[in-house]
Amino acid sequence: MTSEDEHKKIIKELLDDLNEKIRNDLIVERQKIVGFTTSEISCNFLALLLHRKNLISPGFNVNHRFFISEKIARKKFDFDFPFKEKLIPLLVEQERYRILLCYGRDKKRDVVEKAIKVMLTIKKIIEEEIGETI
């Protein structure tokens, strides 16, 4: 079971790793890791929000595969939560970037940067909602 504190710890570790790649200008060379990392950060932020609002049980796992399509995401999350109408499309977009970056040929810098930007948008929305910067 993953608690709020565990989600925060995971988010912080992954953000630190991502920021290190950004600082060292390695996002293109390590794009598969960036694709994985941005997706995992986004899912952990959603899980943190849903835990904070007592909308999921401690054992519920927010899996990146839930966001393979908007239809599947809405089925998995058939309850209301803050900013759902903004977050679901962003998480679906984040999953699309995960697939693009983690599989197949390397992508150009702008694709990697867009994956990071989507994750940062999710981060901002959720941090503002929970009133805490992670």
N, C-alpha and C positions, 0 to 999 in steps of 0.2 A: 504494500500500500504506500502510496506517495502522498505525503502531507504537504501543506503549504510551504513549510520550511524546506522540504526536499526539492520542491519545484523551484523555489528561489535559488537554492544552491546550484541546481542544474543550470538554470538560466545564467547565473553569474559565471560559472565555469565556462559555459559555451560562449557567452559574450566576451569574456577575457580572451579566449582562443581566437574568436573572430577578429577582435580588435587588434590582436597581435599580427594577424595576417594582413589586416588593413595597413597598420603602421609600417610593416616590412614590405608592402607592395607585393604581396603574394597571392592576392585573391584570384588572379587568372590561373596561376600555376597550381593552386590548391582548390580549384573550383568545385571539385566533387565533395570535398570536405565542407566548403562554404554552402553548397546545396543542402547537404545533410544538416549542418549546424543551424542554418536559418530556419529550416523546417522544424527542427526539434525545439528551438527557442520559441517559435510561434505556438507550437502545440502546448508547450509547458506554460506559456503565458495564458492561453485559453483555459487550461486546467486550473491554474492559479485563480483566475477570475471566477470560474464556476465553483471552485471550492470555497472561495471567499464569500460567495453569495449563497452557499449551502444548496447548490443545485445538483451536485453529483456526490456520490458516496466516496469515501477515501479510497476504495478499491477500483474506482472507475478509471480506465486508461484512455486518455485522448490520443488516439493513434493517427498518424499522418495519413494513413490510407482512408480515413473517414472523409478526406477532402479531395478525393480523386474526381468527384463531381459535386456540383451544388445540390443535385437531387439526393445523393447519398448523404451528404453533410446534413441536409435538412431533415432527413429521415433519422439519422443518429441523434440529432439535437432537435427533437420535436417539441421542445419546451422553450419558453421565452427567456432571454437573458439580455443584459445591457449591450447595446450596439450590435445585436445579432445581425441586423441587415447590412451592416458595414463589415463585420468580422468574417462572416461566412464566405462572401466573395473573395476577400483578401486571403483567407486560408486556402481556398481553392486555387487561387493564383500562386500562392506560395508552394503548394504541392506541384503545380505545373512547373515551376522553376526547379524544384527538387529533381523531378524526372529529367528535365532538360540538362541540368548540370551533372547529375550523378550517373547518367547513362549515355552511351554513345560518344560521339566526337566532342572535343573541347569546343566551348563556345567563346564568343568574343567578350571583352571586358564589360560592355554595356549590359549584357544579359546577367552577368554576375552582380553587377552594381544594382540592377533592378531587383534581383532576389533580396539583396541586403536592404534596399529601400522599402520593399513590401514588409519585411520583418520589422523594420524600424517603425513603420506606420502602425502595425499591430501592437508593438511594444508601447508606443505613445498612447494609443486609445485605451489600452488596458491599465497602464500606469495612472492615467488621469482618472479612470473610473475607480480604481482601488485606492487612490490617494497616496501612492507610494512609488518611489523610483527604485528600480532594481538594478 
